């Protein structure tokens, strides 16, 4: 799913937590930075072809609205490879990761540098299946519930803080 492209791309998100947990993952999120339409087009070229592979793609032009993130411009999911290409206007891996709601999602791989980035707090959150809020972000309720249904538990600190803020 790489096509040899290594610039303006970052793999990040829940894939790494799933891989470390039990190896079962829903998709692999490949973020394209800097609104690089050329890279997005190259990675999703098969989605617009007239061959029989076109039905293996799910394209969303309204992804930013759907995901409630104005920095996401489009998504294309290749159902065969489970690679989800996400076109963003984030300018760096660091900026992208700051926007993530939970620590366990902040593990990332930079193909240009051939480096995997993981912090101790992200590793611990994955190991303990604990939902730890990333920075000052406020996760959506549906995201919280998605993970709770998969056996993740709320961080005691974040859960206590949420209860205090609800009054």
C-alpha positions in Angstrom: 0.0 0.0 0.0 3.0 2.2 0.1 3.9 2.6 -3.6 7.4 3.7 -2.6 6.2 7.1 -1.4 7.9 8.2 1.8 7.5 12.0 2.0 4.6 13.8 3.6 3.3 10.4 4.9 2.9 9.2 8.5 1.3 6.0 9.7 -0.4 6.7 13.1 -3.4 5.8 15.1 -5.0 2.7 16.6 -3.2 0.2 14.3 -0.2 0.1 16.5 -2.2 -0.5 19.7 -4.2 -3.3 18.0 -1.0 -4.8 16.7 0.6 -4.8 20.1 -2.5 -6.0 21.8 -3.6 -9.0 19.8 -2.6 -8.4 16.1 -6.2 -7.7 14.9 -6.7 -4.3 13.4 -9.5 -2.6 11.6 -7.3 -0.4 9.3 -3.9 1.2 8.9 -4.2 5.0 8.9 -1.8 6.6 6.5 -1.9 10.4 7.0 -0.8 12.6 4.1 0.5 15.9 5.4 0.7 19.4 3.8 -2.5 19.0 1.7 -0.3 17.1 -0.7 -2.9 16.1 -3.3 -0.2 14.6 -5.5 0.8 12.0 -2.9 -2.9 11.4 -2.1 -3.6 10.8 -5.8 -0.6 8.5 -6.2 -1.6 6.4 -3.2 -5.2 6.2 -4.2 -4.8 5.8 -8.0 -6.6 2.5 -8.1 -9.7 4.0 -6.5 -10.5 5.9 -9.7 -9.6 3.3 -12.3 -12.2 1.6 -14.5 -10.9 -1.8 -13.6 -12.6 -4.3 -11.3 -10.6 -3.0 -8.3 -12.5 0.3 -8.1 -15.3 -1.3 -5.9 -12.6 -2.1 -3.3 -12.4 1.5 -2.3 -14.5 3.7 0.0 -13.9 7.4 -0.7 -15.1 10.2 1.5 -14.8 13.8 0.4 -16.8 14.9 3.5 -14.4 13.2 6.0 -13.5 16.4 7.9 -17.2 17.0 8.6 -17.9 13.4 9.3 -14.9 13.1 11.7 -15.5 16.6 13.1 -11.9 17.6 12.2 -11.5 20.5 9.8 -7.9 19.5 9.1 -9.0 16.3 7.4 -9.7 17.0 3.8 -10.5 13.6 2.3 -10.2 9.9 3.1 -9.8 6.8 0.9 -10.1 3.3 2.4 -8.6 0.4 0.3 -10.8 -2.5 1.5 -8.3 -5.1 0.3 -5.2 -3.7 2.0 -7.1 -2.1 4.9 -5.0 1.1 4.3 -6.9 4.3 4.9 -5.3 7.3 3.3 -6.2 10.5 5.0 -5.4 13.8 3.3 -4.7 16.5 5.9 -3.4 20.0 6.1 -1.3 19.2 9.1 2.3 20.3 8.4 4.2 17.8 10.6 3.9 14.5 12.4 4.1 16.3 15.7 1.3 18.7 14.8 -0.8 15.7 13.7 -0.2 13.8 16.9 -1.1 16.7 19.1 -4.6 16.5 17.7 -5.2 12.9 18.6 -7.7 12.3 21.4 -6.0 9.4 23.2 -2.4 8.6 24.0 -2.6 5.1 22.7 -3.3 6.5 19.2 -0.1 8.6 19.2 2.3 5.8 18.2 3.5 6.7 14.7 5.9 5.5 12.0 7.7 7.9 9.6 8.6 6.0 6.4 11.0 8.6 5.2 13.1 8.3 8.5 12.2 4.6 8.8 11.5 5.3 12.5 8.8 4.2 14.9 7.9 6.8 17.5 6.3 5.7 20.8 6.3 7.4 24.2 6.3 5.7 27.5 2.8 7.1 28.2 1.5 5.7 25.0 3.1 2.3 25.6 1.7 2.2 29.2 -1.8 3.1 27.9 -1.7 0.3 25.4 -0.3 -2.2 27.8 -2.9 -1.4 30.5 -5.8 -0.8 27.9 -6.3 2.5 29.6 -7.9 5.5 27.8 -5.6 8.4 28.7 -6.5 11.7 27.1 -3.8 13.2 24.9 -3.0 16.7 26.2 -6.0 19.1 26.5 -8.1 17.3 23.8 -11.7 16.4 24.6 -12.5 13.0 23.1 -16.0 12.6 21.6 -18.3 10.4 23.6 -18.7 8.0 20.6 -14.9 7.5 20.5 -14.8 6.8 24.3 -17.6 4.2 24.0 -16.0 2.6 20.9 -12.9 1.8 23.0 -14.8 0.9 26.2 -16.8 -1.7 24.2 -13.5 -3.2 23.2 -12.4 -3.6 26.8 -10.5 -0.4 27.4 -11.0 1.3 30.7 -11.1 5.0 31.4 -8.0 6.5 33.1 -8.8 7.2 36.7 -7.4 10.7 36.5 -9.3 11.5 33.2 -12.5 9.9 34.5 -12.3 11.9 37.7 -11.6 15.1 35.8 -14.6 14.4 33.5 -16.9 14.0 36.5 -15.7 17.3 38.0 -16.2 19.1 34.7 -19.7 17.7 34.3 -21.1 19.6 37.3 
